[in-house]
Amino acid sequence: MNHTLIRWIAVLAVAVILVAGCSDKTSDAPEAGNDTTSVKTMDEYRAEAEEEIAEEDAEAQLDELEKEIDADQ
């Protein structure tokens, strides 16, 4: 009889742990359908660069980018 009681206590403990672990907590992970981030393609970056960088301005733009890269390191 003592073994039966211990088994029931163990089964109830596992059930309580499972129920507590499966509660309705909100998850920090985004849902698959709510992806609001967008990633630019290489063609989009090239088109943007062509609009922003003029031939006369290219050297100054390059210097600015090099300063940003050096500052990040």
Backbone as a ProteinNet text record, in pm:
[ID]
protein_1_A
[PRIMARY]
MNHTLIRWIAVLAVAVILVAGCSDKTSDAPEAGNDTTSVKTMDEYRAEAEEEIAEEDAEAQLDELEKEIDADQ
[TERTIARY]
81.6	0	86.9	197.4	286.1	340.5	368.8	418.5	311.8	187.6	77.7	62.8	72.6	62.4	175.7	295.2	411.2	392.6	342.7	317.6	215.4	107.7	3.8	57.9	139.1	198.7	290.9	368	457.9	378.3	270.9	187.8	123.9	73.3	12.9	116.9	237.4	343	379.4	391	421.2	308.2	183.9	69.9	69.8	98.4	102	213.5	328.2	440.7	405.5	342.7	304	201.5	103.7	1.7	63.9	151.3	216.2	307.3	374.2	464	391.4	268.5	191.7	89.1	115.1	20.1	18.2	-75.5	-94	-3	123.4	217.2	241.6	259.3	289	434.7	460.1	594.6	660.5	791.5	865.6	895.4	883.1	912.2	800.5	836.1	732.5	661.2	535.8	460.1	502.1	484.4	531.1	462.9	337.2	264.1	286.1	353.4	370.7	511	574.2	709.6	703.4	735.1	726.9	862.3	968.3	1100.4	1118.8	1186.8	1214.1	1364.2	1409.2	1550.9	1568.3	1661.3	1686	1765.9	1738.2	1815.9	1938.2	2031.5	2152.5	2115.9	2017.7	1976.1	1918.9	1845.4	1791.2	1902.4	2004	2117.7	2192.9	2210	2280.4	2202.1	2069.8	1986.9	1992.7	1989.7	1998.3	2133.2	2239.9	2373.5	2386.4	2330.1	2335.6	2263.2	2155.6	2080.7	2155.4	2221	2282	2424.1	2496.6	2638	2656.4	2692.5	2724	2873.1	2913.3	3053.1	3144.9	3099.3	3179.5	3189.5	3093.2	3077.7	3132.3	3175.8	3211	3326	3428.2	3544.4	3506.4	3423.9	3379	3291.9	3207.2	3122.2	3207.6	3309.7	3399.1	3472.9	3520.8	3589.5	3495.3	3371.6	3272.2	3246.4	3232.6	3210	3330.5	3450.5	3569.8	3577.7	3537.2	3536.4	3436.5	3317.9	3217.4	3268.2	3334.3	3386.3	3494.1	3584.5	3690.1	3632.2	3525.6	3463.1	3396.9	3346	3279.7	3378.4	3501.9	3600.9	3658.7
-118.3	0	126	123.1	236.8	274.2	173.6	198.4	264.9	226.3	285.1	432.6	465.9	604.8	689.1	635.3	706.7	727	626.2	639.2	748.2	753.8	854.7	994.5	1007.6	1137	1180.7	1086.4	1116.7	1156.2	1083.5	1114.6	1252.6	1282.5	1413	1525.3	1500.7	1601.6	1630.1	1526.1	1543.8	1619.2	1585.4	1653.5	1801.9	1834.8	1974.7	2049.5	1986.9	2050.1	2073.9	1976.5	1992.7	2103.5	2109.4	2213.6	2350.4	2360.2	2488.3	2531	2437.2	2468.8	2505.3	2462.7	2488.9	2600.5	2689.6	2797.8	2893.5	2984.4	3076.7	3198.8	3178	3288.8	3336.9	3467.7	3520.6	3494.6	3469.7	3439	3564.6	3575.8	3688.6	3669.7	3548.3	3520.6	3574.6	3637	3688.7	3574.9	3599.5	3499.5	3504.8	3395.5	3385.4	3487.4	3517.2	3607.6	3754.4	3786.8	3925.8	3977.9	3933.8	3976.7	4114.1	4218.3	4354.6	4408.9	4332.8	4379.6	4352.7	4444.4	4423.6	4427	4345.9	4337	4382.1	4474.7	4524.2	4421.9	4418.6	4332.8	4410.8	4341.4	4406.1	4509	4478.5	4573.3	4700.7	4686.5	4804.4	4890.5	4826.6	4902.2	4973.5	4906.6	4968.7	5088	5072	5182	5300.8	5273.7	5379.7	5450.2	5373.5	5432	5518.4	5473.9	5552.1	5685.2	5686.6	5810.7	5904.2	5849.5	5931.9	5975.8	5900.6	5930	5977.5	6104.4	6159.2	6139.6	6143.9	6120.7	6224.1	6348	6452.6	6433.6	6366	6351.2	6216.6	6128.6	5991.6	5985.8	6066.8	6063	6105.2	6206.9	6252.4	6146.6	6082.1	5975.5	5858.1	5823	5714.1	5748.2	5869.4	5911.6	5903.2	5945.6	5940.9	5796.5	5705.5	5564.5	5504.4	5540.6	5489.4	5539.4	5663.6	5717.5	5640.9	5610.1	5534.6	5396.2	5331.2	5196.4	5199.6	5297.7	5308.6	5338	5416.9	5449.4	5326.5	5236.1	5115	5011.3	5020.7	4919.4	4954.2
0	0	0	63.3	71.7	-66.5	-151.1	-286.3	-371.7	-352.3	-428.7	-394.7	-269.7	-226.7	-285.5	-284.4	-339.6	-489.9	-559.8	-703.9	-732.3	-655.6	-675.7	-648.1	-547.2	-516.2	-630.9	-684.5	-796.1	-920.4	-950.2	-1066.9	-1050.9	-932.8	-908.8	-919	-868.5	-876.9	-1022.3	-1102.3	-1245.1	-1314.2	-1281.3	-1342.4	-1306.9	-1181.7	-1139.3	-1212	-1226.1	-1296.1	-1442.5	-1506.5	-1646.6	-1664.2	-1577.5	-1587.8	-1563.2	-1466.3	-1436.7	-1551.4	-1613.7	-1724.4	-1851.6	-1866.7	-1987.6	-1966.9	-1874.5	-1850.2	-1968.4	-1969.9	-2081.7	-2069.9	-2058.9	-2054.4	-2196.3	-2210.8	-2343.4	-2375.5	-2499.2	-2544.2	-2599.1	-2581.6	-2636.7	-2785.2	-2831.5	-2971.7	-3060.1	-3172.7	-3262.4	-3333.5	-3365.3	-3439.5	-3585.4	-3655	-3792.3	-3884.1	-3861.3	-3948.2	-3917.7	-3808.9	-3768.2	-3796	-3901.4	-3933.7	-3998.2	-3920.5	-3970.9	-4013.5	-3991	-4031.9	-4180	-4245.3	-4386.8	-4407.3	-4496.8	-4527.7	-4671.6	-4691.7	-4826.5	-4905.9	-5035	-5123.5	-5171.1	-5230.8	-5281.8	-5388.5	-5472.8	-5576.2	-5514.4	-5402.7	-5335.5	-5277.5	-5219.7	-5167.4	-5280.2	-5391.3	-5504.4	-5559.4	-5572	-5622.2	-5527	-5397.3	-5297.1	-5304.7	-5323.4	-5332.7	-5457.8	-5568.1	-5691.6	-5676.3	-5599.1	-5576.7	-5481.2	-5381	-5277	-5308.9	-5387.9	-5411.6	-5554.9	-5569.4	-5700.6	-5726.3	-5851.6	-5886.3	-5820.4	-5813.1	-5752	-5601.2	-5545.8	-5401.5	-5349.9	-5438.5	-5402.7	-5302.2	-5321.2	-5231.7	-5090	-5077.7	-4945.7	-4878.9	-4955	-4901.5	-4852.4	-4929.3	-4891.1	-4761.7	-4750.7	-4627.3	-4507.6	-4526.3	-4418.1	-4374.2	-4470.5	-4437.3	-4364.3	-4407.9	-4340.9	-4197	-4173	-4035.8	-3949.9	-4005.8	-3931.2	-3896.7	-3991.7	-3968.7	-3861	-3868.1	-3767.9	-3629.7	-3624.7	-3495.6	-3433.6	-3515.9	-3465.9	-3414.8	-3455.8	-3415.1	-3288.2
[MASK]
+++++++++++++++++++++++++++++++++++++++++++++++++++++++++++++++++++++++++

